[in-house]
Each structure stands twice: as structure tokens, then as C-alpha cells.
């Protein structure tokens, strides 16, 4: 960096942007100290006409979003002190320019303290919003009990981003007079409209699951609920007019039968105790819920054998559309086939970890997961 307005360019801006990535986060926290040390090294290694002021100015700015106010102030003081020492050393050659550089670092140091304060206030507001969102999620998607109707059950909701806690993905499981009934769905769209549509679907499912004798009738109730609410609320009708969903039923009395009705949703997986895996692809394709005005035909339920010890896995397309850095989608059947899981919780934990490894921790869409196991010995 030349004194008197000269400049040296480098790749430091690229390094700062990449420091936000998880693998480099610890290194980024050392960057302010490295900049201060680098400023001294630069001043010693270069002729007097070059200035180390950019190094000292950058140190508190980097510290501001990473550290507390006290640590940022300490970094700022170290940077100002470092530049002052160098300015005094060079003052014999150009007193006015040395003072100007020291004042520049001082002004940037105060600016960094202001940035730190603004970041901390923003974090506090974000934390408050996050708490409210988490409470809303618990109300909308409560954690089901570990055992329902004699079946072992587990559920997960994994947000796409650390600060996102609720969205349009949904699940519900309920013990009814007709057996244990489940739904996993995905409202198209984002924002509050998606949450409103998810509330409508879950509310209609819980009522219909108790009252309707068949899954076809349950799906019909959900269809009418979405259409009715869409007509009442323009936002719901315009943006969140359809929902992919899969409904499942395990009849009471015997758990050996599994009935599935799929409305445009990723096919559930049935994992056998011996490591075998079956994709429950519907025999007849169907449109998502809420599109009866586009086209309509009778719902058809697919029935299959549910062996003792088997695990039923239902999930949203946050799983199937998860991509790695080369753009390859996560292949759940291929990754889960041949593996053994002692129960629903172990299955969901393993799946969440697999998807995180596949994406490198950068999830593009939410995931709603529901797993049910038929106990051995039945």
C-alpha cells in the first residue's frame, strides 16, 4: 500500500467472504490479530512510502461482527496503538501524513464499535423472533408421543436455515377408531401464507381422520378445506393453492396392513428388518391437494403388507431435492437400502445426518420427517 494515495490490491475480500463458511469459521476469528501482526510485518518489510494503515483499519472492522463489544474495543485499541507507533516512527519523514494515517485508523475503530453495537442489537431482535417462531412450530407441529396405537413413532422438522424455524412442511399422526393415521405434506410457497395453509391441512386432517371411514374420504375433506379457505383468503388461494401430501393408515386390530394414498408427494419408503427397502410408488398418479378445479379423478389407495419390525418412512422433498456441491440429488433409497435401524428415532437421526453430509451443511429446503415402526412379535 503506497503512501500518498497509492494502493496494492489483493484477494483479502474473497477470504473474508469465504470465512463465513463453517470450515473456516475458527480461522476467521484469528484474522483481526493476524491483520495487526501483518501490519507491523508489512511496515518493516516495505519502503517508507508504503503504508500499513489498511491492515490496522481492517482489524477492528473484521472483529466487529465476530466478537463482543469488549473484544472489538480491545482489537480497536490494539490497531490504533499499532498505527500510532508506526506513525511516530515515520513522523520524521512526513509528519502530516503519519498523523493522517493514525487518525484514519482511529475513525475506523470507532466505526467498528458502532457496527458491533448494531450487530448485537440485530442478534437480540433475531433471537426474540426465533423464540416466537419456535413456539409457533411447537403448536403447529407438536412432537408426537413415542408410542401411538401400539406403534413406535418419531418425527423431525429440519429448517433449511439456522434462523428459519417454521414453514409449509407438515406432519401429523393420530390414533383413530379406524387405526393409526398419518400425513406428511408440503405446502407450495413460502412465508406466512404457507404456514396458514399448513394450519388448514393439519386441522382438517385431525378432524377427518377421526370421522371418515376411508383414506379417500379423508383426502376429500382436505381438498374441500383448502378450497374453502382459499376462497376466503386471497393470499392462500393465489400463492399456496396446492399441497403435496401422502396419507397412510395402519388399521387397528392388526398392524400387518399398510394403506397409502399419495397426492403428488415423494413416495414413502418401507424398510424391512433384514435391510431390504421398498419404494411405495402409487399405482395411479394423482394431482396434489387443492387442484381439483384443474383436473379430478377418484382417489385410489394402495395396500401393502407391513411386516413386523419394519419401518415406514415419510418425508418431504427437502430430502429428495437436497444437492451436493456438484448438483447431485440425495438418493434416499440408495443410501438407506441395506442399513439396519433399531427404531424410528435412529432412522430419522441417521437420515438427517446423511442429508447434512451430502449437502455440506447447506440445506436449500425444509424437511419434515415421520417414521413409524411395527413392533416385532406381532
C-alpha positions as CSV (number, residue, x, y, z in Angstrom):
1,X,0.0,0.0,0.0
2,X,1.6,3.2,-1.2
3,X,1.6,6.3,1.0
4,X,0.1,9.4,-0.6
5,X,-2.9,7.6,-2.2
6,X,-1.2,4.6,-3.8
7,X,-2.8,1.1,-3.5
8,X,-2.0,-2.6,-3.6
9,X,-4.8,-4.9,-4.4
10,X,-5.1,-8.5,-3.2
11,X,-7.6,-11.3,-2.6
12,X,-8.4,-10.3,1.0
13,X,-12.1,-9.5,0.2
14,X,-12.5,-13.0,-1.2
15,X,-11.0,-14.5,2.0
16,X,-13.4,-12.5,4.2
17,X,-16.5,-13.8,2.3
18,X,-15.3,-17.4,2.5
19,X,-14.6,-17.0,6.2
20,X,-18.3,-17.2,6.8
21,X,-18.3,-20.8,5.8
22,X,-18.3,-23.3,8.7
23,X,-14.9,-24.9,7.9
24,X,-13.1,-21.6,8.1
25,X,-15.0,-20.0,11.0
26,X,-12.3,-20.6,13.5
27,X,-9.7,-19.2,11.2
28,X,-11.8,-16.1,10.7
29,X,-11.7,-15.4,14.5
30,X,-7.9,-15.2,14.3
31,X,-8.0,-12.8,11.4
32,X,-8.0,-9.5,13.4
33,X,-4.9,-10.5,15.2
34,X,-3.2,-11.6,12.0
35,X,-4.0,-8.3,10.4
36,X,-2.4,-6.3,13.2
37,X,0.7,-8.6,13.2
38,X,0.7,-8.4,9.4
39,X,0.6,-4.6,9.6
40,X,3.8,-4.5,11.6
41,X,5.4,-7.1,9.3
42,X,4.4,-5.1,6.2
43,X,5.8,-1.9,7.5
44,X,9.1,-3.5,8.4
45,X,9.4,-5.3,5.0
46,X,8.5,-2.4,2.7
47,X,10.0,1.0,1.9
48,X,8.7,4.1,3.9
49,X,6.5,5.2,1.1
50,X,4.2,2.2,1.7
51,X,1.6,2.4,4.5
52,X,0.3,-0.4,6.7
53,X,-2.8,1.6,7.7
54,X,-5.2,-0.6,5.7
55,X,-4.1,-3.6,7.8
56,X,-4.8,-1.8,11.1
57,X,-8.1,-0.3,9.8
58,X,-9.3,-3.7,8.7
59,X,-8.7,-5.5,12.0
60,X,-11.5,-3.8,14.1
61,X,-13.9,-4.0,11.1
62,X,-13.4,-7.7,10.9
63,X,-13.7,-8.1,14.7
64,X,-17.0,-6.1,14.9
65,X,-19.4,-8.9,13.6
66,X,-17.4,-11.7,15.2
67,X,-16.7,-10.7,18.8
68,X,-18.3,-9.0,21.7
69,X,-18.2,-5.2,22.3
70,X,-15.3,-5.6,24.8
71,X,-13.2,-7.7,22.4
72,X,-13.9,-5.4,19.5
73,X,-12.8,-2.4,21.6
74,X,-9.6,-4.3,22.6
75,X,-8.9,-5.0,18.9
76,X,-9.6,-1.4,18.0
77,X,-7.3,-0.2,20.7
78,X,-4.5,-2.5,19.6
79,X,-5.0,-1.4,16.0
80,X,-4.8,2.3,16.9
81,X,-1.8,1.7,19.2
82,X,0.0,-0.2,16.4
83,X,-0.6,2.6,13.8
84,X,0.4,5.2,16.4
85,X,3.7,3.5,17.0
86,X,4.4,3.3,13.3
87,X,3.2,6.9,12.7
88,X,5.6,8.2,15.4
89,X,8.4,6.1,13.8
90,X,7.8,7.6,10.4
91,X,6.9,11.2,11.6
92,X,10.4,12.4,10.9
93,X,10.0,11.7,7.2
94,X,6.4,13.0,6.8
95,X,4.7,14.2,10.0
96,X,1.4,15.3,8.4
97,X,0.9,12.0,6.5
98,X,1.7,9.9,9.6
99,X,-0.9,11.8,11.7
100,X,-3.5,11.5,8.9
101,X,-3.0,7.7,8.8
102,X,-3.3,7.4,12.6
103,X,-6.5,9.5,12.5
104,X,-7.9,7.3,9.7
105,X,-7.4,4.1,11.8
106,X,-8.9,5.9,14.9
107,X,-12.1,6.8,12.9
108,X,-12.4,3.3,11.5
109,X,-12.0,1.9,15.0
110,X,-14.9,4.0,16.3
111,X,-16.9,2.9,13.2
112,X,-16.2,-0.7,14.1
113,X,-17.6,-0.2,17.6
114,X,-20.8,1.2,16.1
115,X,-21.1,-1.7,13.8
116,X,-20.6,-4.2,16.7
117,X,-23.4,-2.5,18.6
118,X,-25.7,-2.6,15.6
119,X,-25.0,-6.3,15.0
120,X,-25.6,-7.2,18.7
121,X,-29.0,-5.4,18.7
122,X,-29.9,-7.2,15.5
123,X,-28.9,-10.5,17.1
124,X,-31.1,-9.8,20.1
125,X,-34.1,-9.0,17.9
126,X,-33.5,-12.1,15.8
127,X,-33.3,-14.2,18.9
128,X,-36.7,-12.9,20.1
129,X,-38.3,-13.6,16.7
130,X,-36.7,-17.1,16.7
131,X,-38.3,-17.8,20.1
132,X,-41.7,-16.8,18.9
133,X,-41.3,-18.9,15.7
134,X,-40.2,-21.9,17.8
135,X,-43.3,-21.6,20.0
136,X,-45.4,-21.4,16.9
137,X,-43.8,-24.5,15.4
138,X,-44.4,-26.5,18.6
139,X,-48.0,-25.5,18.5
140,X,-48.4,-26.4,14.8
141,X,-46.1,-29.5,14.7
142,X,-46.1,-30.9,18.3
143,X,-43.7,-33.7,18.9
144,X,-45.8,-36.9,18.8
145,X,-45.5,-39.4,21.7
146,X,-43.0,-42.2,21.2
147,X,-45.8,-44.8,21.0
148,X,-49.2,-44.4,19.4
149,X,-51.7,-47.2,18.9
150,X,-49.1,-49.8,19.7
151,X,-46.7,-48.4,17.1
152,X,-43.3,-46.7,17.7
153,X,-43.3,-43.2,16.2
154,X,-40.8,-40.4,15.7
155,X,-40.9,-37.1,13.8
156,X,-38.5,-34.4,12.9
157,X,-38.7,-30.9,11.4
158,X,-35.4,-29.6,10.0
159,X,-35.4,-26.0,8.8
160,X,-33.4,-25.0,5.7
161,X,-31.6,-22.3,7.6
162,X,-30.5,-21.9,11.2
163,X,-32.7,-18.9,11.6
164,X,-35.8,-20.4,10.0
165,X,-37.9,-22.5,12.4
166,X,-41.2,-22.9,10.6
167,X,-42.6,-23.2,7.1
168,X,-45.0,-25.0,4.9
169,X,-43.8,-28.6,5.5
170,X,-46.1,-30.5,7.9
171,X,-46.7,-33.8,9.5
172,X,-49.3,-35.3,11.9
173,X,-50.1,-38.7,13.3
174,X,-53.2,-39.8,15.1
175,X,-54.7,-42.8,16.7
176,X,-58.3,-43.1,15.5
177,X,-61.2,-45.6,15.6
178,X,-60.0,-46.7,12.1
179,X,-56.4,-47.2,13.1
180,X,-53.3,-45.1,13.2
181,X,-53.4,-42.4,10.5
182,X,-50.6,-40.3,9.3
183,X,-50.0,-37.4,7.0
184,X,-46.8,-35.7,5.7
185,X,-47.3,-32.8,3.3
186,X,-45.6,-29.8,1.7
187,X,-47.4,-26.5,1.0
188,X,-46.1,-24.8,-2.1
189,X,-44.7,-21.4,-1.5
190,X,-43.1,-19.6,1.5
191,X,-43.9,-17.2,4.2
192,X,-47.0,-16.7,6.4
193,X,-49.3,-17.9,3.6
194,X,-47.6,-21.3,3.6
195,X,-48.0,-21.5,7.4
196,X,-51.7,-20.6,7.1
197,X,-52.2,-23.4,4.5
198,X,-50.4,-25.9,6.7
199,X,-52.7,-25.0,9.6
200,X,-55.7,-25.6,7.4
201,X,-54.4,-29.0,6.2
202,X,-53.4,-30.2,9.7
203,X,-56.7,-29.0,11.3
204,X,-58.8,-30.7,8.6
205,X,-56.8,-33.9,8.8
206,X,-57.2,-34.2,12.6
207,X,-60.9,-33.9,12.3
208,X,-61.4,-36.0,9.2
209,X,-59.1,-38.8,10.5
210,X,-61.4,-39.3,13.4
211,X,-64.7,-39.2,11.4
212,X,-64.1,-40.6,8.0
213,X,-64.1,-44.3,7.4
214,X,-61.6,-44.3,4.5
215,X,-58.4,-42.5,3.4
216,X,-60.2,-41.5,0.2
217,X,-62.8,-39.6,2.3
218,X,-60.1,-38.0,4.4
219,X,-58.4,-36.7,1.2
220,X,-61.7,-35.4,0.0
221,X,-62.1,-33.4,3.3
222,X,-58.7,-31.9,2.9
223,X,-59.4,-31.0,-0.7
224,X,-62.6,-29.2,0.3
225,X,-60.9,-27.5,3.3
226,X,-58.2,-26.0,1.1
227,X,-60.7,-24.9,-1.5
228,X,-62.9,-23.3,1.2
229,X,-60.1,-21.4,2.9
230,X,-58.6,-20.4,-0.4
231,X,-61.9,-18.7,-1.3
232,X,-61.9,-16.8,2.0
233,X,-58.3,-15.7,1.8
234,X,-57.0,-14.4,-1.5
235,X,-53.3,-14.9,-0.4
236,X,-53.9,-18.5,0.4
237,X,-55.7,-19.1,-2.9
238,X,-53.2,-17.2,-5.0
239,X,-49.9,-18.4,-3.6
240,X,-50.5,-21.6,-1.7
241,X,-53.2,-23.1,-3.7
242,X,-52.0,-26.7,-3.6
243,X,-50.3,-29.1,-1.2
244,X,-48.5,-32.3,-2.0
245,X,-49.3,-34.9,0.6
246,X,-49.2,-38.6,1.4
247,X,-51.7,-40.2,3.8
248,X,-51.2,-43.5,5.4
249,X,-53.3,-45.8,7.6
250,X,-52.4,-48.8,9.7
251,X,-55.7,-50.4,10.7
252,X,-56.4,-51.2,14.4
253,X,-56.6,-54.8,15.5
254,X,-53.8,-55.9,13.1
255,X,-50.8,-53.9,12.2
256,X,-49.8,-56.1,9.2
257,X,-51.7,-54.0,6.6
258,X,-50.5,-50.6,5.4
259,X,-52.7,-48.4,3.2
260,X,-51.2,-45.4,1.4
261,X,-52.8,-42.6,-0.6
262,X,-50.4,-40.3,-2.4
263,X,-51.3,-36.9,-3.8
264,X,-48.3,-35.8,-5.8
265,X,-45.8,-36.4,-2.9
266,X,-42.4,-38.2,-2.8
267,X,-43.1,-41.9,-2.3
268,X,-42.7,-43.3,1.2
269,X,-40.1,-45.9,2.0
270,X,-40.7,-49.2,3.7
271,X,-37.5,-50.6,5.4
272,X,-37.5,-54.3,6.3
273,X,-35.7,-55.7,9.3
274,X,-33.3,-57.6,7.0
275,X,-32.1,-54.3,5.3
276,X,-34.5,-54.6,2.4
277,X,-36.2,-51.4,1.1
278,X,-39.3,-50.8,-0.9
279,X,-40.5,-47.6,-2.5
280,X,-44.2,-47.3,-2.1
281,X,-44.8,-45.7,-5.5
282,X,-48.6,-45.2,-6.2
283,X,-50.1,-47.4,-8.8
284,X,-52.0,-44.4,-10.2
285,X,-50.6,-40.9,-10.2
286,X,-52.7,-38.1,-8.7
287,X,-52.5,-34.3,-8.5
288,X,-51.7,-32.5,-5.2
289,X,-54.4,-31.4,-2.9
290,X,-56.1,-28.1,-3.9
291,X,-56.1,-28.7,-7.7
292,X,-59.5,-30.3,-8.1
293,X,-60.5,-27.4,-10.4
294,X,-57.7,-28.3,-12.8
295,X,-58.5,-32.0,-13.1
296,X,-60.0,-34.6,-10.9
297,X,-60.4,-38.3,-10.7
298,X,-61.2,-40.7,-7.8
299,X,-58.5,-41.2,-5.2
300,X,-57.1,-44.8,-5.0
301,X,-55.5,-46.3,-2.0
302,X,-52.5,-48.7,-2.4
303,X,-52.4,-51.5,0.1
304,X,-49.3,-53.5,1.1
305,X,-48.0,-55.8,3.7
306,X,-46.4,-54.2,6.8
307,X,-44.0,-56.9,8.3
308,X,-43.3,-56.9,12.0
309,X,-40.1,-54.9,12.8
310,X,-40.5,-52.8,9.6
311,X,-40.1,-49.1,9.5
312,X,-42.3,-46.8,7.4
313,X,-40.6,-43.5,6.4
314,X,-42.5,-40.5,5.1
315,X,-40.7,-37.3,4.2
316,X,-41.0,-34.0,2.2
317,X,-39.0,-33.1,-0.9
318,X,-36.4,-31.3,1.2
319,X,-34.8,-34.8,1.3
320,X,-35.1,-35.8,-2.3
321,X,-34.1,-32.3,-3.6
322,X,-31.0,-32.0,-1.3
323,X,-28.0,-31.4,-3.6
324,X,-24.3,-31.8,-3.0
325,X,-21.8,-29.2,-4.4
326,X,-21.8,-30.9,-7.8
327,X,-25.5,-30.6,-8.1
328,X,-26.3,-34.3,-7.5
329,X,-29.6,-35.1,-5.6
330,X,-29.7,-37.1,-2.4
331,X,-30.9,-40.6,-3.3
332,X,-32.7,-41.8,-0.1
333,X,-33.5,-45.3,-1.3
334,X,-29.9,-46.0,-2.3
335,X,-28.4,-44.5,0.9
336,X,-30.8,-46.4,3.2
337,X,-31.0,-49.7,1.5
338,X,-29.1,-52.5,3.4
339,X,-28.9,-50.5,6.6
340,X,-30.4,-51.5,9.9
341,X,-32.0,-49.1,12.3
342,X,-33.2,-50.2,15.8
343,X,-36.2,-47.8,15.7
344,X,-37.8,-44.7,14.2
345,X,-35.6,-42.2,16.1
346,X,-32.4,-43.9,14.9
347,X,-33.7,-43.9,11.4
348,X,-34.6,-40.2,11.4
349,X,-31.3,-39.2,13.1
350,X,-29.3,-41.2,10.5
351,X,-31.3,-39.6,7.6
352,X,-30.8,-36.1,8.9
353,X,-27.0,-36.7,9.3
354,X,-26.8,-38.3,5.8
355,X,-28.5,-35.3,4.2
356,X,-26.3,-32.8,6.1
357,X,-23.2,-34.7,4.9
358,X,-24.5,-34.8,1.3
359,X,-25.2,-31.0,1.2
360,X,-22.1,-30.0,3.2
361,X,-24.5,-28.5,5.8
362,X,-26.1,-26.1,3.3
363,X,-29.8,-27.2,3.2
364,X,-31.9,-25.5,0.5
365,X,-35.3,-26.6,1.7
366,X,-37.1,-27.6,4.9
367,X,-37.5,-31.3,5.8
368,X,-40.5,-32.8,7.6
369,X,-39.9,-36.5,8.5
370,X,-42.1,-39.1,10.1
371,X,-41.2,-42.7,10.8
372,X,-43.4,-45.5,12.2
373,X,-42.3,-49.0,13.3
374,X,-44.4,-52.1,13.7
375,X,-43.0,-53.9,16.7
376,X,-41.6,-57.4,16.5
377,X,-43.6,-60.2,17.9
378,X,-47.0,-59.2,16.4
